């Protein structure tokens, strides 16, 4: 996006916070964020590389600054938010744990605004099911159930599990998804849900659709989501559907129509399922603001964007390049301020489900980068999901069973704590 030249006033930020609080809780809120009257883009290339592609995006005016060529379709205010992460609820009946941000067993299902408060601290399980060749084809090991124990022990409350469906789906009608692949994805989703995590599942590197929105391709994508929505309809409300990751180079009008169509398909079998949408290209701030809201007033809809700003630093992987001056942090803060104002104007809960910088960067700069993004996301009441691909953007070390120890191994404990504590 074009850098913003002004920062919203403190009064504007407070108004955003109050709107988020009121939408989430359904009550009046004080300036402290308490309820009134209460006690209150993945990194790598299609060849399987896990390094960032320096040519995939730029810091230009579009607002697209996604750091990965796999997110950019190469392939391989301040309110205090709830700690969240409660046990999943029964489908259609909200959470069964009685948590303050969830519906009870006999109460309404979670709205998007309520769920954002619980799913706030997230991580990606990238370059795994989104690898077109299969779970291990980009060099990561087979997913283990204890990954999700480790995420929870670190304080994380949510995980995004990107999936590419193309090579596992028939090429002609009825476009059937391979049953073995779908069952494996569902198994991993269930592992995460059983641990009380919010879980996002999406359609990720679907370049066949993003580059060609022919009627046949759109019908195939609709069939994929029809099957997913039907298969997963009985899952707890902590399971979240994300329509399409980074639809580059799809045109905005095509994406607007697709978002509305797929949301309509999901709603036939999942009337209260949380659904995430974003703008086109690499799903930056500018693209989100330009996108048409697929169903204004839908309380289970969540807006999403990606940011790897400044891309010039993130993509450099230069250990001698530093980041973290006050000007650097202010630029990130201005981006958060702007997108939060937009979301508030549309009455939409908001998440950033990709951001990050790889371990090859200057250590102090990388720590400052994560701490800044997390602090800004929390200050604006947003959920966040750090991009982790197991390689160039690694945070969690995916150990095999023979070497795994309780709590797992992390690329850096300070960054782990910045995300989860």
VENZI-V693362 format. One record per pair of residues at least 24 apart in sequence whose C-alpha atoms are under 6 Angstrom apart, sorted by the first residue. I is the first residue (numbers start at 1). GAP is how many residues later the second one is. Records with the same first field share a line. If there is no record, write none. Layout:
I=GAP / GAP
//
This chain:
1=59 / 60 / 61 / 62 / 285
2=59
7=327
13=64
14=63
16=61 / 328
17=60 / 61 / 62
24=89 / 90
33=46
41=25 / 26 / 27 / 30 / 31
42=26 / 28 / 29 / 84
43=25 / 26 / 27
44=24 / 25 / 26 / 32
45=24 / 25 / 29 / 30 / 31
46=28 / 29 / 30
48=28 / 90
49=27
50=341 / 342
51=341
54=261
59=252
62=224
63=221 / 222 / 223
64=218 / 220
65=242 / 243 / 244 / 246
66=216 / 241 / 242
67=241
72=210
77=303
78=301 / 302
79=300
81=36
82=35
84=34
85=33 / 72 / 111 / 112
86=110
87=109
88=108 / 148 / 150
89=147
90=146
91=143 / 144 / 145 / 146
111=188 / 189
112=188 / 189 / 190
113=236
116=267
119=38 / 39 / 79
120=263 / 264
121=35 / 36 / 37 / 263 / 299
122=34 / 35 / 36 / 37 / 262 / 263
123=36 / 262 / 263
124=35 / 36 / 263 / 264
125=36
126=262 / 263
127=262
129=34
130=32 / 33 / 34
132=32
145=46
148=44
150=257 / 258
154=266
155=265 / 266
156=264
157=40
158=39 / 40 / 41
159=40
160=39 / 40
161=39 / 40
162=39 / 40 / 42
163=39 / 40 / 41
164=39 / 40 / 41
175=45
198=40 / 41
199=40 / 41
200=40 / 41
201=40
202=39 / 40 / 41
203=41
204=41
210=37 / 38 / 40
211=38
229=37
233=37
240=34 / 35
241=34
242=33 / 34
243=34
246=35 / 36 / 37
247=33 / 34
248=33
249=32
252=28
256=36
259=35
260=34
274=26 / 27
275=26
276=26 / 27
277=26 / 27
278=26 / 27
302=47 / 48
303=47
304=46 / 47 / 48
305=47
306=46 / 48
307=48
308=47
314=43
317=43 / 44
318=43
319=41 / 42 / 43
322=43
323=42
324=41 / 44
350=32
351=31 / 32 / 33
352=32
353=31 / 32
354=31 / 32 / 33
355=31 / 32
356=30 / 31
358=34 / 35
367=48
371=47
//
